[in-house]
Amino acid sequence: MKLFDPRSSYGTIESALGFVKRPSLFVVWDDLQVTPLVNTSSISFLHKMNVPLDDLEEHVVSIGEIEAMNLLGASLTSSKEALTEGLFHLLKKPKDEATT
């Protein structure tokens, strides 16, 4: 994937790493790795790691200043579960688990 900043005055790809030209979807892993969302590679990765698809959860969260600071702190203390630790307070249990 080549990255390009459309706001760049230079107009070169190399000078603008970090932006994509059109809207794209990405996956942020628990260790804070960001990868493009490609359904086939994600599913094959999960199968390789023996993760049942029933174990997956989707969480949509808003990241503000407090969440960013929590993520920073978690990334400095945990290399494997920084996303979960940094945003733990935003992860809600499903209703059927909350009552048990």
C-alpha positions in Angstrom: 0.0 0.0 0.0 1.4 3.4 -0.9 0.5 6.2 1.3 -0.1 9.8 0.2 -1.1 13.0 1.9 -3.4 14.9 -0.4 -2.7 18.1 1.6 1.1 17.8 0.9 2.5 20.7 -1.1 5.3 18.5 -2.5 2.9 16.0 -4.2 5.2 13.1 -3.6 4.4 9.8 -2.0 7.7 9.6 0.0 7.2 13.0 1.7 3.8 12.1 3.0 3.8 8.8 4.7 0.9 8.3 7.0 -2.1 9.3 5.0 -4.3 7.4 2.5 -5.9 9.0 -0.5 -9.4 7.6 0.0 -11.4 6.4 2.9 -10.1 3.0 4.1 -10.8 0.5 6.9 -8.1 -0.6 9.3 -7.8 -3.1 12.1 -6.1 -2.0 15.4 -4.7 -5.1 17.1 -4.3 -5.4 20.9 -0.6 -4.7 20.6 -1.5 -1.4 18.7 -0.4 -2.7 15.3 -2.5 -1.1 12.6 -3.2 -3.1 9.4 -5.4 -2.6 6.4 -8.7 -4.5 6.7 -8.6 -7.3 4.2 -11.3 -9.8 5.1 -9.5 -12.9 3.7 -6.2 -12.2 5.4 -7.9 -11.5 8.7 -9.9 -14.7 8.7 -6.9 -16.8 7.7 -4.9 -15.1 10.5 -7.6 -16.0 13.0 -7.7 -19.6 11.8 -3.9 -19.8 12.1 -4.1 -18.5 15.7 -6.9 -21.0 16.5 -9.3 -18.2 17.4 -13.0 -19.2 17.0 -15.0 -16.6 15.1 -17.6 -16.7 17.9 -15.0 -15.1 20.2 -14.8 -11.9 18.1 -16.3 -8.7 19.4 -16.7 -5.4 17.6 -16.5 -2.2 19.7 -16.9 1.3 18.3 -15.4 3.9 20.6 -14.6 7.6 20.5 -11.0 8.4 21.3 -10.6 11.7 23.2 -7.7 13.1 25.2 -8.3 10.9 28.3 -8.5 7.7 26.1 -5.3 8.8 24.2 -3.5 9.3 27.5 -4.7 5.9 28.7 -3.5 4.3 25.5 -0.1 6.0 25.8 0.3 4.8 29.4 -0.8 1.2 28.5 1.6 1.2 25.5 4.5 2.1 27.8 3.7 -0.7 30.3 2.3 -3.5 28.2 3.5 -4.6 24.8 0.8 -7.3 24.3 -2.5 -5.9 25.5 -2.1 -2.1 25.3 -5.4 -1.6 23.5 -7.4 -3.6 26.0 -5.7 -2.1 29.0 -5.9 1.5 27.7 -9.6 1.3 26.7 -10.8 -1.2 29.3 -13.3 1.3 30.8 -15.0 1.6 27.4 -15.6 -2.1 26.9 -19.1 -3.0 28.0 -20.2 -6.5 28.8 -23.1 -7.9 26.8 -26.4 -7.7 28.8 -26.6 -11.5 29.4 -23.1 -11.5 31.0 -23.7 -8.4 33.1 -26.6 -10.1 35.0 -24.7 -13.2 35.9 
